């Protein structure tokens, strides 16, 4: 958990909700951190999530940890 900082925007959402990304500004580079999340999702959910991220944000980074066989990502 990171403390609040000027210029940062933290949200607590369910990734099952398709509109979660709409709450994040797209007018600047974005970093999304999925710590410990993807290992608990099915491959189809991971693929849909990454597609949603790359479709919505024009620039930025996605940081996540992979714990082994989670489909084509690993």
Rosetta constraint file for C-alpha pairs under 8 A:
AtomPair CA 4 CA 8 HARMONIC 6.99 0.50
AtomPair CA 4 CA 9 HARMONIC 7.92 0.50
AtomPair CA 4 CA 10 HARMONIC 7.93 0.50
AtomPair CA 9 CA 24 HARMONIC 7.45 0.50
AtomPair CA 13 CA 17 HARMONIC 7.69 0.50
AtomPair CA 13 CA 20 HARMONIC 6.47 0.50
AtomPair CA 14 CA 20 HARMONIC 7.35 0.50
AtomPair CA 15 CA 20 HARMONIC 6.75 0.50
AtomPair CA 15 CA 49 HARMONIC 7.75 0.50
AtomPair CA 19 CA 23 HARMONIC 7.83 0.50
AtomPair CA 20 CA 24 HARMONIC 7.93 0.50
AtomPair CA 21 CA 53 HARMONIC 7.49 0.50
AtomPair CA 21 CA 56 HARMONIC 7.20 0.50
AtomPair CA 26 CA 30 HARMONIC 7.44 0.50
AtomPair CA 26 CA 56 HARMONIC 7.50 0.50
AtomPair CA 26 CA 57 HARMONIC 5.68 0.50
AtomPair CA 26 CA 58 HARMONIC 6.94 0.50
AtomPair CA 28 CA 59 HARMONIC 7.27 0.50
AtomPair CA 29 CA 57 HARMONIC 7.90 0.50
AtomPair CA 29 CA 58 HARMONIC 7.46 0.50
AtomPair CA 29 CA 59 HARMONIC 4.93 0.50
AtomPair CA 29 CA 60 HARMONIC 4.46 0.50
AtomPair CA 29 CA 61 HARMONIC 7.84 0.50
AtomPair CA 30 CA 57 HARMONIC 7.31 0.50
AtomPair CA 30 CA 59 HARMONIC 6.45 0.50
AtomPair CA 30 CA 60 HARMONIC 4.31 0.50
AtomPair CA 30 CA 61 HARMONIC 6.26 0.50
AtomPair CA 31 CA 60 HARMONIC 5.37 0.50
AtomPair CA 31 CA 61 HARMONIC 4.62 0.50
AtomPair CA 31 CA 62 HARMONIC 5.68 0.50
AtomPair CA 31 CA 63 HARMONIC 7.33 0.50
AtomPair CA 32 CA 61 HARMONIC 6.37 0.50
AtomPair CA 32 CA 62 HARMONIC 4.85 0.50
AtomPair CA 32 CA 63 HARMONIC 6.18 0.50
AtomPair CA 33 CA 62 HARMONIC 6.02 0.50
AtomPair CA 33 CA 63 HARMONIC 4.81 0.50
AtomPair CA 33 CA 64 HARMONIC 5.95 0.50
AtomPair CA 34 CA 38 HARMONIC 7.10 0.50
AtomPair CA 34 CA 62 HARMONIC 7.67 0.50
AtomPair CA 34 CA 63 HARMONIC 6.22 0.50
AtomPair CA 34 CA 64 HARMONIC 4.84 0.50
AtomPair CA 34 CA 65 HARMONIC 7.41 0.50
AtomPair CA 35 CA 63 HARMONIC 7.68 0.50
AtomPair CA 35 CA 64 HARMONIC 5.47 0.50
AtomPair CA 35 CA 65 HARMONIC 6.13 0.50
AtomPair CA 36 CA 40 HARMONIC 7.82 0.50
AtomPair CA 36 CA 64 HARMONIC 7.31 0.50
AtomPair CA 36 CA 65 HARMONIC 6.35 0.50
AtomPair CA 36 CA 66 HARMONIC 8.00 0.50
AtomPair CA 37 CA 41 HARMONIC 7.20 0.50
AtomPair CA 37 CA 64 HARMONIC 7.77 0.50
AtomPair CA 38 CA 46 HARMONIC 6.65 0.50
AtomPair CA 38 CA 64 HARMONIC 7.49 0.50
AtomPair CA 38 CA 65 HARMONIC 7.60 0.50
AtomPair CA 38 CA 66 HARMONIC 7.11 0.50
AtomPair CA 38 CA 70 HARMONIC 7.84 0.50
AtomPair CA 39 CA 66 HARMONIC 6.56 0.50
AtomPair CA 39 CA 67 HARMONIC 6.29 0.50
AtomPair CA 39 CA 70 HARMONIC 6.55 0.50
AtomPair CA 41 CA 45 HARMONIC 6.15 0.50
AtomPair CA 41 CA 46 HARMONIC 6.41 0.50
AtomPair CA 42 CA 46 HARMONIC 6.41 0.50
AtomPair CA 42 CA 70 HARMONIC 7.63 0.50
AtomPair CA 43 CA 47 HARMONIC 6.21 0.50
AtomPair CA 43 CA 70 HARMONIC 6.33 0.50
AtomPair CA 43 CA 71 HARMONIC 5.77 0.50
AtomPair CA 44 CA 48 HARMONIC 6.15 0.50
AtomPair CA 45 CA 49 HARMONIC 6.05 0.50
AtomPair CA 46 CA 50 HARMONIC 6.22 0.50
AtomPair CA 47 CA 51 HARMONIC 6.16 0.50
AtomPair CA 48 CA 52 HARMONIC 6.06 0.50
AtomPair CA 49 CA 53 HARMONIC 6.22 0.50
AtomPair CA 50 CA 54 HARMONIC 6.18 0.50
AtomPair CA 51 CA 55 HARMONIC 5.95 0.50
AtomPair CA 52 CA 56 HARMONIC 6.04 0.50
AtomPair CA 53 CA 57 HARMONIC 6.00 0.50
AtomPair CA 54 CA 58 HARMONIC 7.14 0.50
AtomPair CA 66 CA 70 HARMONIC 7.51 0.50
AtomPair CA 66 CA 74 HARMONIC 6.79 0.50
AtomPair CA 68 CA 74 HARMONIC 6.23 0.50
AtomPair CA 69 CA 74 HARMONIC 5.92 0.50
AtomPair CA 70 CA 74 HARMONIC 6.03 0.50
